[in-house]
Amino acid sequence: MNSPTEMLEREHRFIAMVVGMTPVLAERIESGQSVSPELLRELVDFMRTYADKCHHGKEEELLFPLLVKKGVPIHGCPIGALSAEHVKGRALVKGLAEAIDAFEKTATSAKEEMVKNLRGIAGLYPGHIWKEDYLLFPMTLKVLNADELGSLYQQFEKVDEKIGVNHYQRLEQFAQQIERHLS
């Protein structure tokens, strides 16, 4: 795989695994079942590091500016819409992290906020991933030439190296484990 869009699509599969478990966690919290704050913190770490810093970072810092240079409008669809969804995703993850902290201090008051943010994540990401897989990435392959795609792929690899290959792999393992653990 030397395609930047295939790399991003692969990352989507891991993000979808974690996002797919957010309704399960929300239901467990609502029904009064025990959900480990450590598990929720790992989910927050995954979303902040893998989904946002790594995946969204590649898009916002590398892919989107390159597409804009090639004439794709920065506002509107798809770049403006996807960027706005990235901001919304960050707010939901931040809200979840704050609710986890509050829950550890006063167990009952933060449950609703945790559930609201988990359900928000579950509602946002499937459509977001669809837009990228079926609109943004095919457009990218039409707009960028082979040299630009190759260069972009190398830049994406540097993002992964900066995060650290071990950390990156641990986050992918977490995605697989949370899906097996909660399914």
ABEGO torsion letter per residue (X at the ends): XABAAAAAAAAAAAAAAAAAAAAAAAAAAAAGBBBBAAAAAAAAAAAAAAAAAAAAAAAAAAAAAAAAAAGBBABEOAAAAAAAAAAAAAAAAAAAAAAAAAAAABAAAAAAAAAAAAAAAAAAAAAAAAAAAAAAAAAAAAABBAAAAAAAAAAAAAAAAAAEAAAAAAAAAAAAAAAAAAX
